[in-house]
Structures are given as C-alpha cells and as structure tokens.
Amino acid sequence: MTGPFASTGRQIDAGTRVYMAQHGDSVDGRKIEIILKDDGGVAANSKKIAQELIVNDKVNVIAGFGLTPITLAVAPIATQSKTPMVVMAAQTQSVTDASPYIVRSSGTIPQVTAGVAQWATKNGFNKVVTLVPDYAPGYESETALKKYFGGSGGTIIEEIRVPMRNPDFAPFLQKVRDLKPDGLFVMLPSGPGAALLKQYGQRGLEDAGIRLIGHGAITDDDNLNEAGDASMGVVTSDYYSTAHPSELNKKFVADYKKIDPTARPNFFGVAGYDGMHLIYAALKKTDGKGNGDQLLEAMKGLSFESPRGPVTLDPDTRDFIQNIYLRKVEKVDGVLYNVEFDVVENVNAFGETK
C-alpha cells in the first residue's frame, strides 16, 4: 500500500471491496473479514506479516502479493500451515510451483506476452529490440517473445534490461533509436509505464518509425492518462481493459468508482475482484465448512464469467485459462483507454491456446 508499487495494493484492495459490496460479507454462515496489511513491497515484511496473520489472527486464506519476490518469500509458510494463498498480482509463471497451496487470479507473463508477440509477426515487425526489468518477470517476457515472435520468423536484435526500481529510461531509449529496429517491445511492472511512454515520445522514437508494443502493464489503465498523447496507438496485450465492452464489466467499473473515485480498475483490480470470487465460490462448494485443503480443492476447476470475460481455474497449474485481448490506446470522449480490437481465446499459463 506504500512504496513505488503502491498502485498495485490500492487496486487489489479496491477490487476485493467491490466484490464484497456486491455479494455481502457472509457465505453459508461464515462471515468474511479482510485484514489489510501493508508490506511496502518488501519481501521480508511480507513473510513476517504472513506468519503473524496465520499464527496470531488465525486467518483461513492469505491473499494479495504484488511482486514475485514477495510471493516466493511467503510460499513456504502457506505450505507449512496448509493455508490457501490467492496471488492477485505477481505474474512470474513459475510462482505457482513454489507452493501447492497457491492459486492465482491475475495472469502469467508468458500468457500475456504471447498475444502481442503473435500479433507483431503478422503486422510488419521484423526486427525488434526488447526492454525489460532486470528480474524474473522481465526474463520470462524475453523468453515468451523469443518463442512466439522469434519462433515465427521475427528477429530480436538486442535485449536491454533496466533496473526494476526507479529506472531512467532515457539512455536506453537513445540506444534503441540508434539501433533502428521496426519495433520496441517493453515489459514493466505496474507503475512506471507512464514515464516510459513520455520518454518514448520525447526521444522521437515514434517519429523515427520505431513502433512501441508490449505487455499490458506499460499502458496500465490506472495511470495511462498521465502519459499523454505519447501513448496513442501503442498496441499491447493483456487479460483485461477498463474498456472491456461487457455489461458485467460496466457494472464493475461503476462500482469500483464508488470505492475509489480517484482511479479506474486495471488488471490487478479485476484480479482482486476475481480472487474474492474464488474464495466465496469455494466456501459455497464446501457449505461454509471448508478447511485449507478443502477450500483449495474447491477452487480448482472453477469456471465463471468475470468482468474480464470467461475464466477457468486450471486444476493442474492453478492459474486461469482466459482470453488475452489485443488493445490499442485510443481516445474515447477525450480520455485515453486500451480499446480491444482482437482476442486470443482460452490461453493457458504457458501462453498456449487450449
């Protein structure tokens, strides 16, 4: 809830509260209570907090987890205590391997990257430079791009890695301009995308014919309008957009505004919402009596309609099989949105269609 990735915590918190506002605070006689703790984005804090919640507060489920290192730090505690752990953000594909008690309501890096990688091969991208953060999700994004773009005949001419915290993109973008690729593929954690987009415009990469594509976090709905017109036309793929044109999503966005009038929901907001759906649905399946193992088993295989579209929790990977949308930044009534223009249906955690 504080620190450089505070927007993730704020989104998850609001998403969970929207779900409770719509569905009440009890399931089959079990009252639902959320205990909100701030780890500041620091793994050591998360581990200590998780221990206290499980031992002292006797919680039945732990949830949240904005970053991969945080998830990995807490996973052994979930395993030892047999406590279901609902990961609502961290997208490194392998984190569900860290504990059999982890289920994830967001998405994975390969799952999200595959969509735009495949689109690029069909839309005039031959030579691409990658720019990713220097940590596990960045590496996974590089690997997925090699599989789905490089494996289809595209060439990755340079791989650039930037510091995860407070990066200055200017020197890296200048290097990209000097390399003169057809496109620049970017993956970043939620938050710094607006700064990247501004500097992309200031450095004249678009004017030089270098098109920007990427993982959906670079055009994060939560701060997209901070980037200004430099983001116009940028193509990304992701499992959710605020502009997703379903009635369920329109209600979700409207109710989110009631909870947090200062923001609009992004992919982590909807993951918080759907994470609560998993918990509520598992309780219903166990008639409100489920313990850790029973709740976990009840979550596996659940299918339902989310504000993002149809989802199924894969019982093998404990990740959603879900649609990945191709989106282009456009102005709607003077406001920037990720407008969906195509979809890859039923994509699993590895980026493969089922």
C-alpha positions as CSV (number, residue, x, y, z in Angstrom):
1,M,0.0,0.0,0.0
2,T,3.1,2.3,0.2
3,G,6.3,2.5,-1.8
4,P,6.9,2.5,-5.6
5,F,4.3,-0.2,-6.3
6,A,1.6,1.1,-4.1
7,S,-0.9,1.3,-7.0
8,T,-0.9,-2.5,-7.1
9,G,-2.0,-2.7,-3.5
10,R,-4.6,0.0,-3.9
11,Q,-6.1,-1.8,-6.9
12,I,-6.3,-5.2,-5.2
13,D,-7.8,-3.6,-2.1
14,A,-10.5,-1.8,-4.1
15,G,-11.2,-4.8,-6.2
16,T,-11.8,-7.1,-3.2
17,R,-14.1,-4.4,-1.6
18,V,-16.1,-4.1,-4.8
19,Y,-16.8,-7.8,-4.7
20,M,-17.8,-7.7,-1.0
21,A,-20.1,-4.7,-1.7
22,Q,-21.8,-6.6,-4.4
23,H,-22.1,-10.0,-2.7
24,G,-22.2,-9.3,1.0
25,D,-19.9,-10.4,3.8
26,S,-21.1,-13.9,4.6
27,V,-21.2,-17.2,2.8
28,D,-23.2,-20.2,4.2
29,G,-22.9,-18.9,7.7
30,R,-19.2,-17.9,7.5
31,K,-18.6,-14.2,7.9
32,I,-15.9,-12.8,5.6
33,E,-13.5,-10.3,7.1
34,I,-10.5,-8.7,5.4
35,I,-7.4,-7.8,7.4
36,L,-5.4,-5.4,5.3
37,K,-1.6,-5.2,6.0
38,D,1.0,-3.1,4.2
39,D,4.3,-4.8,3.3
40,G,5.7,-1.7,1.5
41,G,6.7,-4.0,-1.4
42,V,9.4,-5.7,0.7
43,A,9.6,-9.5,0.8
44,A,10.9,-9.7,4.4
45,N,8.0,-7.6,5.6
46,S,5.6,-9.9,3.8
47,K,7.0,-13.0,5.4
48,K,6.7,-11.6,8.9
49,I,3.2,-10.3,8.2
50,A,2.0,-13.7,6.8
51,Q,3.4,-15.5,9.9
52,E,1.5,-13.2,12.2
53,L,-1.7,-13.4,10.3
54,I,-1.7,-17.2,10.3
55,V,-0.4,-17.8,13.8
56,N,-2.0,-14.8,15.7
57,D,-5.0,-13.9,13.7
58,K,-5.9,-17.5,12.6
59,V,-6.8,-16.4,9.1
60,N,-8.2,-19.0,6.7
61,V,-6.8,-17.6,3.5
62,I,-3.9,-15.2,2.7
63,A,-4.1,-13.1,-0.4
64,G,-2.6,-10.2,-2.4
65,F,1.2,-10.5,-3.2
66,G,2.1,-7.7,-5.6
67,L,5.6,-8.8,-6.6
68,T,7.3,-12.2,-7.3
69,P,9.9,-12.0,-4.5
70,I,7.1,-11.4,-2.0
71,T,5.2,-14.4,-3.2
72,L,8.3,-16.6,-3.1
73,A,9.1,-15.4,0.5
74,V,5.6,-16.3,1.8
75,A,5.0,-19.6,-0.2
76,P,6.8,-21.9,2.3
77,I,4.6,-20.5,5.1
78,A,1.4,-21.3,3.1
79,T,2.7,-24.9,2.5
80,Q,3.7,-25.5,6.2
81,S,0.4,-24.2,7.5
82,K,-1.8,-25.6,4.7
83,T,-3.3,-22.1,4.1
84,P,-4.7,-21.3,0.6
85,M,-2.7,-18.4,-0.8
86,V,-4.5,-16.4,-3.5
87,V,-2.0,-14.5,-5.6
88,M,-3.8,-11.5,-7.1
89,A,-0.8,-9.8,-8.9
90,A,2.7,-11.4,-9.2
91,Q,2.8,-12.8,-12.7
92,T,6.0,-14.8,-12.9
93,Q,4.7,-18.1,-14.4
94,S,6.7,-20.3,-12.0
95,V,5.4,-18.8,-8.7
96,T,2.6,-21.4,-8.5
97,D,5.3,-24.1,-8.3
98,A,6.5,-22.5,-5.1
99,S,3.6,-24.0,-3.1
100,P,0.8,-26.4,-3.8
101,Y,-1.5,-24.0,-1.8
102,I,-1.0,-21.1,-4.3
103,V,-3.8,-20.2,-6.7
104,R,-3.6,-17.1,-8.9
105,S,-6.3,-14.8,-10.1
106,S,-4.2,-12.5,-12.3
107,G,-2.3,-13.9,-15.2
108,T,1.2,-15.0,-16.2
109,I,3.9,-13.2,-18.1
110,P,4.0,-15.8,-21.0
111,Q,0.2,-15.8,-21.1
112,V,0.0,-12.0,-21.5
113,T,3.1,-11.7,-23.8
114,A,2.1,-14.4,-26.3
115,G,-0.8,-12.3,-27.7
116,V,1.2,-9.2,-28.8
117,A,4.2,-11.4,-29.9
118,Q,2.0,-13.3,-32.3
119,W,0.3,-10.1,-33.5
120,A,3.7,-8.5,-34.2
121,T,4.7,-11.3,-36.6
122,K,1.6,-10.6,-38.7
123,N,1.8,-6.8,-38.7
124,G,5.1,-5.7,-40.2
125,F,7.5,-6.3,-37.3
126,N,10.7,-8.0,-38.5
127,K,13.4,-6.6,-36.2
128,V,12.6,-5.9,-32.6
129,V,14.5,-4.6,-29.5
130,T,13.3,-5.8,-26.1
131,L,13.4,-3.6,-23.0
132,V,12.5,-5.4,-19.7
133,P,13.3,-5.0,-16.0
134,D,16.2,-6.9,-14.6
135,Y,14.3,-9.5,-12.6
136,A,12.4,-12.8,-13.2
137,P,9.3,-11.4,-14.9
138,G,11.4,-9.5,-17.3
139,Y,13.4,-12.6,-18.2
140,E,10.1,-14.6,-18.7
141,S,8.8,-11.9,-21.0
142,E,12.0,-12.1,-23.1
143,T,11.7,-15.9,-23.3
144,A,8.0,-15.7,-24.4
145,L,8.8,-13.2,-27.1
146,K,11.5,-15.4,-28.4
147,K,9.1,-18.3,-28.5
148,Y,6.1,-16.5,-30.1
149,F,7.8,-13.8,-32.2
150,G,11.3,-15.2,-32.8
151,G,9.9,-18.7,-33.4
152,S,7.7,-17.3,-36.1
153,G,10.5,-15.7,-38.1
154,G,11.0,-12.4,-36.3
155,T,14.4,-11.2,-35.2
156,I,15.3,-9.8,-31.8
157,I,18.4,-7.7,-32.5
158,E,19.1,-6.5,-28.9
159,E,17.9,-7.3,-25.4
160,I,18.0,-4.4,-22.9
161,R,17.5,-4.8,-19.2
162,V,16.8,-1.9,-16.9
163,P,16.8,-1.6,-13.0
164,M,13.5,-2.6,-11.5
165,R,13.2,0.4,-9.2
166,N,13.2,4.0,-10.4
167,P,14.8,3.4,-13.8
168,D,15.8,6.3,-16.0
169,F,14.7,5.2,-19.5
170,A,16.4,8.0,-21.5
171,P,19.8,6.4,-22.2
172,F,18.2,3.0,-23.0
173,L,15.7,4.6,-25.4
174,Q,18.5,6.5,-27.1
175,K,20.3,3.2,-27.7
176,V,17.1,1.8,-29.2
177,R,16.8,4.7,-31.6
178,D,20.4,4.2,-32.7
179,L,19.7,0.5,-33.4
180,K,16.8,1.5,-35.8
181,P,14.5,-1.6,-35.2
182,D,11.0,-1.9,-36.6
183,G,9.7,-2.0,-33.1
184,L,10.4,-1.8,-29.4
185,F,8.8,-4.5,-27.1
186,V,8.6,-3.4,-23.5
187,M,7.5,-5.2,-20.3
188,L,7.5,-3.3,-17.0
189,P,5.9,-3.9,-13.6
190,S,2.7,-1.9,-13.0
191,G,3.5,1.8,-12.3
192,P,6.5,3.1,-14.4
193,G,4.8,2.7,-17.7
194,A,3.7,6.4,-17.9
195,A,7.2,7.6,-17.5
196,L,8.4,5.2,-20.2
197,L,5.7,6.4,-22.6
198,K,6.5,10.0,-22.1
199,Q,10.2,9.4,-22.7
200,Y,9.4,7.3,-25.8
201,G,7.6,10.4,-27.2
202,Q,10.3,12.9,-26.1
203,R,13.1,10.8,-27.7
204,G,11.4,10.8,-31.0
205,L,11.2,7.0,-31.4
206,E,7.7,7.1,-33.0
207,D,8.9,9.8,-35.4
208,A,11.8,7.5,-36.3
209,G,9.4,4.7,-37.3
210,I,10.0,2.6,-34.2
211,R,6.6,1.3,-33.1
212,L,6.1,0.5,-29.4
213,I,4.4,-2.7,-28.4
214,G,4.3,-4.5,-25.1
215,H,2.9,-6.3,-22.1
216,G,-0.3,-4.5,-20.9
217,A,1.3,-3.0,-17.8
218,I,3.0,-0.3,-19.9
219,T,-0.4,1.2,-20.7
220,D,-1.8,0.5,-17.2
221,D,-5.3,1.8,-17.1
222,D,-4.6,3.2,-13.6
223,N,-2.1,5.8,-14.9
224,L,-2.5,5.7,-18.7
225,N,-3.7,9.3,-18.9
226,E,-0.6,10.6,-17.1
227,A,1.4,9.6,-20.2
228,G,-0.5,11.9,-22.5
229,D,-0.6,11.6,-26.3
230,A,2.7,9.7,-26.4
231,S,0.7,6.6,-25.7
232,M,-1.7,7.0,-28.6
233,G,-1.7,4.0,-30.9
234,V,0.5,1.8,-28.7
235,V,-0.5,-1.9,-29.0
236,T,-0.4,-4.2,-26.0
237,S,-2.0,-7.5,-25.0
238,D,-3.5,-8.3,-21.6
239,Y,-6.3,-10.2,-20.0
240,Y,-8.3,-7.0,-19.0
241,S,-9.0,-3.5,-20.1
242,T,-11.2,-1.0,-18.3
243,A,-12.9,-0.5,-21.6
244,H,-13.9,-4.2,-22.0
245,P,-17.4,-3.9,-23.5
246,S,-19.4,-6.3,-21.4
247,E,-22.3,-5.4,-19.1
248,L,-20.7,-7.1,-16.2
249,N,-17.5,-5.0,-16.6
250,K,-19.5,-1.8,-16.9
251,K,-21.1,-2.6,-13.5
252,F,-17.7,-3.5,-12.1
253,V,-16.1,-0.2,-13.3
254,A,-19.1,1.8,-11.9
255,D,-18.9,0.1,-8.5
256,Y,-15.1,0.5,-8.4
257,K,-15.6,4.2,-8.8
258,K,-17.8,4.2,-5.7
259,I,-15.0,2.6,-3.7
260,D,-12.1,4.7,-5.2
261,P,-13.3,7.8,-7.1
262,T,-9.7,8.7,-7.8
263,A,-8.9,5.8,-10.1
264,R,-10.3,3.2,-12.5
265,P,-9.7,-0.5,-12.3
266,N,-6.8,-2.2,-14.0
267,F,-5.8,-5.8,-14.4
268,F,-4.9,-6.1,-10.7
269,G,-8.2,-4.5,-9.6
270,V,-10.1,-7.2,-11.5
271,A,-7.7,-9.8,-10.1
272,G,-8.6,-8.7,-6.6
273,Y,-12.3,-9.0,-7.5
274,D,-11.9,-12.4,-9.1
275,G,-9.7,-13.6,-6.2
276,M,-12.6,-12.9,-3.9
277,H,-14.9,-14.8,-6.3
278,L,-12.7,-17.9,-5.9
279,I,-12.8,-17.7,-2.1
280,Y,-16.6,-17.2,-2.0
281,A,-17.3,-19.9,-4.5
282,A,-15.0,-22.4,-2.7
283,L,-16.8,-21.7,0.6
284,K,-20.2,-22.3,-1.1
285,K,-19.0,-25.6,-2.6
286,T,-18.0,-26.7,0.9
287,D,-21.2,-25.5,2.6
288,G,-19.2,-22.9,4.5
289,K,-17.3,-25.7,6.3
290,G,-14.1,-25.9,4.3
291,N,-10.6,-26.0,5.8
292,G,-7.5,-25.2,3.9
293,D,-7.2,-28.3,1.8
294,Q,-11.0,-28.4,1.1
295,L,-11.1,-24.8,0.0
296,L,-8.1,-25.3,-2.2
297,E,-9.7,-28.4,-3.9
298,A,-13.0,-26.5,-4.3
299,M,-11.2,-23.7,-6.2
300,K,-9.6,-26.0,-8.7
301,G,-11.6,-26.2,-12.0
302,L,-14.0,-23.3,-11.1
303,S,-15.4,-21.6,-14.2
304,F,-17.3,-18.3,-14.2
305,E,-17.9,-15.1,-16.1
306,S,-15.6,-12.3,-14.9
307,P,-15.6,-8.6,-15.8
308,R,-12.6,-9.6,-18.0
309,G,-14.6,-12.4,-19.8
310,P,-14.8,-16.2,-19.2
311,V,-12.2,-17.8,-16.8
312,T,-11.5,-21.3,-15.6
313,L,-9.0,-22.1,-12.8
314,D,-6.8,-24.8,-14.4
315,P,-6.6,-27.6,-11.8
316,D,-3.1,-28.5,-12.9
317,T,-1.4,-25.1,-12.9
318,R,-3.8,-23.3,-10.6
319,D,-3.8,-20.4,-13.0
320,F,-6.7,-19.0,-15.0
321,I,-7.3,-20.2,-18.6
322,Q,-8.6,-17.0,-20.0
323,N,-8.9,-14.7,-23.0
324,I,-6.0,-12.4,-24.0
325,Y,-7.0,-9.2,-25.7
326,L,-5.1,-7.1,-28.2
327,R,-5.6,-3.5,-27.3
328,K,-4.7,-0.1,-28.9
329,V,-4.5,3.1,-27.0
330,E,-7.2,5.5,-28.3
331,K,-9.1,8.5,-27.0
332,V,-12.8,7.9,-26.1
333,D,-14.6,11.1,-25.2
334,G,-11.2,12.8,-24.7
335,V,-9.9,10.2,-22.3
336,L,-7.2,7.5,-23.1
337,Y,-8.3,3.9,-23.0
338,N,-6.9,0.5,-24.1
339,V,-9.5,-0.3,-26.7
340,E,-9.7,-4.0,-27.6
341,F,-9.6,-4.9,-31.3
342,D,-8.9,-8.7,-31.2
343,V,-8.8,-11.6,-28.9
344,V,-6.9,-14.9,-28.4
345,E,-9.4,-17.2,-26.6
346,N,-8.7,-19.7,-23.9
347,V,-5.0,-19.1,-23.3
348,N,-3.3,-21.1,-20.5
349,A,-0.4,-20.2,-18.2
350,F,2.2,-21.1,-20.7
351,G,0.7,-18.8,-23.4
352,E,-0.8,-21.7,-25.3
353,T,-4.4,-21.9,-26.5
354,K,-6.5,-24.7,-25.1
